[in-house]
Amino acid sequence: MIIEHALIMAAGRGMRMMPFTENMPKAMAPLAGTTLIANGIDKISKRIPNIHITVGYKGSMLAQHVIEHNVSSVINTEGKDNSWWIYNSLMKNVDAPIYVLTCDNVIELDFELLEKDYVKAGKPACMVIPVKPIEGLDGDYIFHDNQKILELSRTKKSEMYCSGIQILNPKKINDLTEKADNFYNVWMQLIEQGQLYCSNIYPKQWYAVDTVLQLDAINKITRG
């Protein structure tokens, strides 16, 4: 099985990257001679043929930018929370797994291994891709039994937490859950249904870019 769709969430305001984001969306922050989101699109498009983008803050500027990179669709989610698009856009009809990523993660994924792991887990409604906890970076800690997630917590700690990367089936989620505007509420419903899993495969590379200092640091790394 080859997953044919990916969606990059890029609607956020990026308040912690002010003053840069006063005039430009966070997704267009400069990275290695391009932008955060263009870097992500270029990496993913080598493997995934259909790429979708959610936009919100300064959405028209960002839409024009990503269209130049031949994305399949742009979804306006201005004023909405991060999972709104699952229930309220045309993506809700997709009865197939899609990768979900965020524009502020600089990543390298082994798509083939992730797909095999997803199939091995029984093609659940949602599989989150974990990372090792990083001090100073908030996240939902994962507690699981043989990949089936039993609990997510921001206070209790475990050896893995959610990276913001997922493989999910929008139609399955619509069939199993009530509409929810944020992923935490989606995940809680899926835990009750036994349909939230975590992958055994970690990203080869994963950097979160949430502040100007983090952006400067990753630019130094990519310059080598």
Secondary structure, 3 states (H helix, E strand, C coil): CCCCEEEEEECCCCHHHCCHHHCCCHHHCEECCEEHHHHHHHHHCCCCCEEEEEECCCHHHHHHHHHCCCCCEEEECCCCCCCHHHHHCHHHHCCCCEEEEECCEEEECCHHHHHHHHHHCCCCCEEEEEECCCCCCCCCEEEEECCEEEEEECCCCCCCEEEEEEEECHHHHHHHCCCCCCHHHHHHHHHHHCCEEECCCCCCEEEECCCHHHHHHHHHHHHC
